[in-house]
Amino acid sequence: MKRTSRDIRTANRYEVLRQIIAESPTSRQELAAATGLSLATVATLVGELLDLRMITEVGFEDSAGGRPRGLVAVDASGGALIGVDIAETYVHVELFDLALNVLARAEEDMRPGESRPEQVVGHVAAAVGSVVAQAGVEAARVLGVGVSVPGQVDRDTGVAQYAPNWDWHDVPLLGLLAEHIAYPLYLDNPLRACTVAELWCGAARGRGDAVVVNLGTGVGAGLALGGGLHRGVSNSAGEWGHTTLVLDGRLCHCGNHGCVETYVGAPGIMRNLRELDPRSALLHPGDQTATIDALARAVAQDDPVALKVVQDTARYLGAGISDLINLLNPEVVVLSSWVASRLGEPLLGEVRRAVARHALGRPLAATEIVLSPIPTDPVSLGAATFALEGALQSVGQRTSAKRTTVPARSRTAPPS
């Protein structure tokens, strides 16, 4: 879709604010150098952000023989952002100030069979209400709620088009949420959320090309190419978890066989464990979180079964990541989300060894493979930036807490 001048202006405004949040305090000259925009354009955008009270003037710095340069910084109290991470087994919500500091958290467990849209909406509404109450923020200060849901989404209409693990088809998720949540709502999926979080605050910051491998119940790969988020023509890029790893392999929720997800997602790891030791005390049938936690503890104690499960999982994961490295030649591959966080360094070490066996030497030599360094939930953080961008689309119009309609359009990052 061709970008309009308004789209470009929104993207530039977003990029300038992103840089101010990352480097506060900073000068207009430094912003121009960092963003590649002209000084005049930066000055105009800074003026708009000052009018919105998202940033503030914080004094001057001396320049080499010239006039002192005015410094600006993000006004952390200028608004609040909410990020919602809807996963197959939980709903996690965090409320941030404008400097992206976490002010409150809430989590709702979702049991097997609790995946009907109205049940998920109830969990989200409860958790959003909880973080607002915990933080004690006025409703008018909440600029918006970014919502991440697994699967394929239409972010323009707020529809969850397809979530294979729940068998969701064309669920009007934001419309359902708007009946309970009186803030502007913005939708995308965890692949995009994790990638934006890494671009803002994590291992992909300052990198031109990065792959963020999201390891949870589902699996995918968020792509940052040329310094910006890559979405694909239908916002479907990154469905690496549904690429074929084993011909005629395990049956996947998507209907195909041998998908990456069936070997390295949490249910796939549980199956790896079950096939190795059907009676293992580490296995908690029907409870992914408990099984992965038990596995992580056992690995720390050098349990041979747990070590073999992680090694086998990394063998599959390494083969899949090697394909991404050979295909995309990224600067960094980031292992993100809750499975990667819990299994941590033991998984990372095995993955690096497995990738070294499969990837071509030249692209591998240029690629760093790391765990996500983000200390909070990366999906909630990334989702919060959906709301931040949405708030920047109408300069000069403060978001009303009474607004409940789904925005016509929202992007999580400037188009590349």
C-alpha positions as CSV (number, residue, x, y, z in Angstrom):
1,M,0.0,0.0,0.0
2,K,1.3,3.4,-1.0
3,R,2.2,5.6,2.0
4,T,0.6,9.0,2.3
5,S,2.3,12.2,3.5
6,R,0.4,11.7,6.8
7,D,1.7,8.1,7.1
8,I,5.3,9.4,6.6
9,R,4.8,12.2,9.1
10,T,3.5,9.7,11.7
11,A,6.4,7.4,11.0
12,N,8.9,10.3,11.4
13,R,7.2,11.5,14.6
14,Y,7.3,8.0,16.0
15,E,11.0,7.6,15.1
16,V,11.9,10.9,16.8
17,L,10.1,10.0,20.0
18,R,11.7,6.5,19.9
19,Q,15.1,8.2,19.8
20,I,14.3,10.6,22.6
21,I,13.1,7.8,24.8
22,A,16.3,5.9,24.1
23,E,18.7,8.7,24.5
24,S,17.1,11.3,26.9
25,P,18.2,14.0,27.3
26,T,19.2,14.8,23.7
27,S,19.4,17.7,21.4
28,R,17.6,18.4,18.1
29,Q,21.0,18.2,16.3
30,E,21.6,14.7,17.8
31,L,18.1,13.7,16.8
32,A,18.7,14.8,13.2
33,A,21.9,12.9,13.0
34,A,20.4,9.7,14.5
35,T,17.3,9.7,12.4
36,G,18.6,11.0,9.1
37,L,15.9,13.7,9.1
38,S,16.7,17.3,8.4
39,L,17.2,19.6,11.4
40,A,14.1,21.7,10.3
41,T,11.9,18.5,10.2
42,V,13.2,17.4,13.6
43,A,12.5,20.9,15.0
44,T,8.9,20.8,13.8
45,L,8.3,17.2,15.1
46,V,9.9,18.1,18.5
47,G,7.5,21.1,18.7
48,E,4.6,18.8,18.1
49,L,5.7,16.4,20.8
50,L,6.2,19.3,23.2
51,D,2.7,20.4,22.4
52,L,1.4,16.9,23.2
53,R,3.4,17.1,26.5
54,M,5.1,13.8,25.7
55,I,8.5,15.5,26.0
56,T,9.9,18.4,27.9
57,E,12.7,21.0,27.6
58,V,15.4,20.2,30.2
59,G,18.1,22.8,29.7
60,F,21.1,23.3,27.4
61,E,24.4,21.8,26.6
62,D,27.5,23.7,25.4
63,S,28.4,23.3,21.8
64,A,31.9,23.7,20.3
65,G,32.1,27.5,19.9
66,G,28.4,27.9,19.0
67,R,25.2,28.7,20.7
68,P,24.2,26.3,23.5
69,R,22.0,23.5,22.3
70,G,18.5,23.0,23.8
71,L,18.0,19.6,25.3
72,V,14.7,17.6,25.4
73,A,13.7,14.5,27.3
74,V,10.7,12.2,27.4
75,D,8.1,13.3,30.0
76,A,7.6,10.0,31.8
77,S,4.4,11.3,33.4
78,G,3.0,12.6,30.2
79,G,0.9,9.5,29.6
80,A,0.5,5.8,30.3
81,L,0.6,2.9,27.9
82,I,-0.8,-0.6,28.4
83,G,0.6,-3.7,26.7
84,V,-1.4,-7.0,26.6
85,D,0.3,-10.3,26.0
86,I,-2.4,-12.9,25.2
87,A,-0.8,-16.3,25.1
88,E,-2.2,-19.8,24.9
89,T,-1.8,-20.4,28.7
90,Y,-2.0,-16.9,30.2
91,V,-2.8,-13.2,29.8
92,H,-0.1,-10.9,31.0
93,V,-0.6,-7.1,31.1
94,E,1.8,-4.4,32.0
95,L,1.3,-0.6,32.4
96,F,4.1,1.7,31.4
97,D,4.9,5.4,31.7
98,L,6.1,7.2,28.6
99,A,9.7,6.3,29.4
100,L,8.6,2.7,29.1
101,N,9.2,2.0,32.8
102,V,6.8,-0.7,34.2
103,L,4.4,0.8,36.7
104,A,2.1,-2.2,37.3
105,R,1.7,-5.8,36.2
106,A,-1.2,-8.3,36.3
107,E,-1.5,-11.9,35.0
108,E,-4.5,-14.2,34.5
109,D,-4.0,-17.9,34.0
110,M,-5.9,-19.6,31.2
111,R,-6.7,-23.2,31.7
112,P,-7.1,-25.7,28.9
113,G,-10.5,-25.2,27.4
114,E,-10.7,-21.6,28.3
115,S,-9.9,-20.3,24.9
116,R,-13.4,-19.1,23.7
117,P,-13.2,-15.4,22.7
118,E,-15.5,-14.3,25.4
119,Q,-13.3,-16.0,28.0
120,V,-10.1,-14.5,26.7
121,V,-11.8,-11.0,26.6
122,G,-12.9,-11.5,30.3
123,H,-9.3,-12.2,31.3
124,V,-7.9,-9.2,29.4
125,A,-10.5,-6.8,30.8
126,A,-9.8,-8.0,34.3
127,A,-6.0,-7.6,34.0
128,V,-6.3,-4.2,32.3
129,G,-8.5,-3.0,35.1
130,S,-6.1,-4.4,37.7
131,V,-3.0,-2.5,36.3
132,V,-4.8,0.8,36.0
133,A,-6.0,0.4,39.6
134,Q,-2.5,-0.6,40.9
135,A,-0.8,2.3,39.2
136,G,-3.5,4.8,40.3
137,V,-3.4,6.5,36.9
138,E,-6.3,8.7,35.7
139,A,-8.2,7.3,32.8
140,A,-7.4,10.3,30.7
141,R,-3.7,9.6,31.0
142,V,-4.0,6.2,29.4
143,L,-3.1,6.8,25.7
144,G,-4.1,3.4,24.6
145,V,-3.9,-0.4,24.9
146,G,-1.8,-2.5,22.6
147,V,-3.0,-6.1,22.3
148,S,-0.9,-9.0,21.1
149,V,-2.7,-12.2,20.2
150,P,-1.1,-15.4,18.6
151,G,-1.7,-16.2,15.0
152,Q,-2.6,-14.1,12.0
153,V,-4.3,-10.7,12.6
154,D,-5.8,-7.9,10.6
155,R,-4.5,-4.9,12.5
156,D,-6.6,-2.5,10.5
157,T,-9.9,-4.1,11.4
158,G,-8.9,-5.5,14.8
159,V,-9.8,-9.1,13.7
160,A,-7.9,-12.2,14.8
161,Q,-8.1,-13.9,11.5
162,Y,-6.6,-17.3,12.4
163,A,-5.2,-18.7,15.6
164,P,-4.6,-22.4,14.9
165,N,-3.9,-23.4,18.6
166,W,-7.4,-22.2,19.5
167,D,-9.1,-22.8,16.2
168,W,-10.1,-19.2,16.0
169,H,-11.3,-17.9,12.6
170,D,-12.1,-14.2,12.0
171,V,-12.8,-13.3,15.6
172,P,-13.5,-9.5,16.0
173,L,-11.3,-9.3,19.0
174,L,-10.9,-5.5,19.4
175,G,-14.6,-5.0,18.9
176,L,-15.3,-7.5,21.7
177,L,-12.7,-5.9,24.0
178,A,-14.1,-2.4,23.3
179,E,-17.3,-3.4,25.1
180,H,-15.3,-3.7,28.3
181,I,-12.2,-1.4,27.9
182,A,-12.7,2.3,27.4
183,Y,-9.4,3.1,25.8
184,P,-8.1,3.1,22.2
185,L,-7.2,-0.4,21.2
186,Y,-4.4,-1.6,18.8
187,L,-3.9,-5.2,17.6
188,D,-1.0,-7.2,16.3
189,N,0.7,-10.5,17.1
190,P,3.6,-11.6,19.4
191,L,6.1,-11.9,16.5
192,R,5.8,-8.2,15.8
193,A,5.6,-7.2,19.4
194,C,8.8,-9.1,20.4
195,T,10.6,-7.7,17.4
196,V,9.6,-4.1,18.2
197,A,10.6,-4.6,21.8
198,E,14.1,-5.8,20.7
199,L,14.4,-2.8,18.3
200,W,13.5,-0.4,21.1
201,C,15.2,-1.8,24.1
202,G,16.9,-5.1,23.4
203,A,19.4,-7.0,21.3
204,A,18.3,-5.6,18.0
205,R,18.7,-2.0,18.9
206,G,21.0,-0.3,16.4
207,R,21.0,-3.3,14.2
208,G,20.0,-3.2,10.6
209,D,18.9,-6.8,10.2
210,A,17.6,-9.0,13.0
211,V,15.5,-12.1,13.6
212,V,13.6,-12.5,16.8
213,V,12.7,-16.2,17.4
214,N,9.6,-16.4,19.6
215,L,9.5,-19.6,21.6
216,G,6.3,-20.3,23.5
217,T,3.3,-22.6,23.0
218,G,3.5,-21.4,19.4
219,V,6.7,-20.5,17.5
220,G,7.5,-17.8,15.0
221,A,10.2,-15.4,13.8
222,G,9.8,-11.7,13.9
223,L,11.9,-9.9,11.2
224,A,13.6,-6.6,11.2
225,L,15.1,-5.9,7.8
226,G,16.9,-2.7,6.9
227,G,16.3,-1.2,10.3
228,G,12.5,-1.6,10.2
229,L,9.9,-4.2,11.0
230,H,9.1,-6.4,8.0
231,R,5.4,-7.4,7.8
232,G,4.9,-8.8,4.4
233,V,2.1,-7.9,2.0
234,S,-0.6,-9.2,4.3
235,N,1.0,-8.7,7.7
236,S,1.8,-12.4,7.8
237,A,5.6,-12.5,7.6
238,G,7.4,-14.5,10.2
239,E,5.2,-17.7,10.3
240,W,8.4,-19.7,10.4
241,G,6.9,-22.0,13.0
242,H,4.7,-23.4,10.2
243,T,7.5,-24.1,7.8
244,T,8.3,-27.8,7.3
245,L,11.1,-29.1,9.3
246,V,10.4,-32.9,9.0
247,L,8.7,-34.3,6.0
248,D,5.6,-36.3,7.0
249,G,6.5,-35.5,10.6
250,R,4.2,-34.6,13.6
251,L,0.7,-33.3,13.0
252,C,0.4,-29.6,13.6
253,H,-2.6,-27.6,14.6
254,C,-2.4,-25.8,11.3
255,G,-3.2,-29.2,9.6
256,N,0.2,-29.8,8.1
257,H,2.8,-32.3,9.2
258,G,6.4,-31.7,10.4
259,C,6.1,-28.0,11.2
260,V,8.9,-26.4,13.2
261,E,6.4,-25.6,16.0
262,T,5.6,-29.2,16.6
263,Y,9.3,-29.9,17.7
264,V,10.4,-26.7,19.5
265,G,7.2,-25.2,20.9
266,A,6.3,-26.0,24.5
267,P,3.9,-28.9,23.5
268,G,6.6,-30.2,21.1
269,I,9.2,-30.1,23.9
270,M,6.8,-32.0,26.2
271,R,6.5,-34.7,23.4
272,N,10.3,-34.8,23.1
273,L,10.4,-35.6,26.8
274,R,7.6,-38.1,26.7
275,E,9.2,-40.0,23.8
276,L,12.5,-40.1,25.7
277,D,11.0,-41.1,29.1
278,P,7.2,-41.7,29.1
279,R,7.2,-41.9,32.9
280,S,9.4,-39.0,33.7
281,A,8.6,-37.1,36.9
282,L,9.4,-33.9,34.9
283,L,6.3,-34.4,32.7
284,H,3.2,-32.6,33.9
285,P,0.5,-33.7,31.4
286,G,-1.7,-30.8,30.4
287,D,0.5,-28.2,32.0
288,Q,3.1,-26.7,29.7
289,T,4.5,-24.1,32.2
290,A,5.0,-26.7,35.0
291,T,6.8,-29.1,32.6
292,I,9.1,-26.4,31.2
293,D,9.9,-25.1,34.7
294,A,10.6,-28.7,35.9
295,L,12.8,-29.3,32.9
296,A,14.8,-26.1,33.6
297,R,15.3,-27.0,37.2
298,A,16.5,-30.5,36.2
299,V,18.9,-29.1,33.7
300,A,20.5,-26.9,36.4
301,Q,21.0,-30.1,38.4
302,D,22.6,-31.9,35.4
303,D,19.7,-34.4,35.2
304,P,20.6,-36.6,32.1
305,V,17.1,-36.9,30.8
306,A,16.5,-33.2,31.0
307,L,19.9,-32.5,29.3
308,K,19.0,-34.9,26.5
309,V,15.6,-33.2,26.0
310,V,17.2,-29.8,25.7
311,Q,19.8,-31.1,23.4
312,D,17.2,-32.8,21.1
313,T,15.1,-29.7,21.1
314,A,18.1,-27.5,20.3
315,R,19.0,-29.9,17.4
316,Y,15.6,-29.2,15.8
317,L,15.7,-25.5,16.7
318,G,19.3,-25.1,15.4
319,A,18.3,-26.6,12.0
320,G,15.4,-24.2,11.7
321,I,17.5,-21.2,12.7
322,S,20.2,-22.2,10.3
323,D,17.7,-21.8,7.5
324,L,16.9,-18.3,8.7
325,I,20.6,-17.3,8.8
326,N,21.3,-18.7,5.4
327,L,18.2,-17.0,3.9
328,L,18.3,-13.6,5.6
329,N,21.9,-13.1,6.7
330,P,21.0,-11.2,9.9
331,E,23.3,-9.5,12.3
332,V,21.6,-11.0,15.3
333,V,19.2,-13.8,16.1
334,V,17.4,-13.3,19.4
335,L,15.7,-16.1,21.3
336,S,12.7,-14.6,23.0
337,S,9.5,-15.4,24.9
338,W,8.8,-17.6,27.9
339,V,10.3,-20.9,26.8
340,A,13.6,-19.3,25.8
341,S,13.6,-17.3,29.1
342,R,13.0,-20.4,31.3
343,L,15.5,-22.7,29.6
344,G,18.0,-19.9,29.2
345,E,21.8,-20.4,28.8
346,P,21.7,-24.3,28.5
347,L,19.3,-24.0,25.5
348,L,21.3,-21.1,24.0
349,G,24.6,-23.1,24.2
350,E,23.1,-26.2,22.5
351,V,21.4,-24.0,19.8
352,R,24.7,-22.3,19.0
353,R,26.4,-25.7,18.6
354,A,23.5,-27.1,16.4
355,V,23.5,-24.0,14.2
356,A,27.3,-24.3,13.7
357,R,26.7,-27.8,12.2
358,H,24.1,-26.5,9.7
359,A,24.5,-22.9,8.7
360,L,26.9,-21.7,6.0
361,G,30.1,-20.4,7.3
362,R,30.0,-16.9,5.8
363,P,26.5,-15.8,7.1
364,L,27.1,-17.6,10.4
365,A,30.3,-15.7,11.0
366,A,28.3,-12.4,10.8
367,T,25.5,-13.5,13.1
368,E,25.3,-13.3,16.8
369,I,22.8,-15.7,18.6
370,V,21.6,-14.4,22.0
371,L,18.9,-14.6,24.6
372,S,16.6,-11.6,24.8
373,P,18.1,-9.2,27.4
374,I,14.7,-7.4,28.1
375,P,14.0,-7.8,31.8
376,T,10.3,-7.5,31.5
377,D,7.8,-9.3,29.2
378,P,8.9,-8.4,25.7
379,V,5.5,-9.0,24.2
380,S,3.8,-6.6,26.6
381,L,6.5,-4.0,26.0
382,G,6.2,-4.3,22.2
383,A,2.4,-4.2,22.4
384,A,2.6,-1.0,24.4
385,T,4.5,0.6,21.6
386,F,1.5,-0.2,19.3
387,A,-0.5,2.2,21.5
388,L,2.2,4.7,21.5
389,E,2.3,4.9,17.7
390,G,-1.5,5.1,17.6
391,A,-1.4,8.0,20.0
392,L,0.9,9.8,17.6
393,Q,-1.3,9.5,14.6
394,S,-3.5,12.5,15.5
395,V,-1.1,15.3,16.6
396,G,-2.7,17.8,18.9
397,Q,-5.6,15.6,19.9
398,R,-5.2,14.1,23.3
399,T,-6.7,10.6,23.5
400,S,-10.1,10.6,25.3
401,A,-10.7,7.8,27.8
402,K,-14.3,7.6,26.5
403,R,-13.2,6.5,23.0
404,T,-14.0,2.9,22.4
405,T,-14.1,2.6,18.6
406,V,-11.3,0.6,17.0
407,P,-8.8,2.9,15.2
408,A,-8.9,2.7,11.4
409,R,-5.2,2.0,11.2
410,S,-2.3,1.3,13.4
411,R,1.4,0.4,12.8
412,T,3.9,-0.8,15.3
413,A,6.9,0.7,13.6
414,P,7.9,3.1,10.9
415,P,7.6,1.3,7.5
416,S,11.0,0.2,6.2
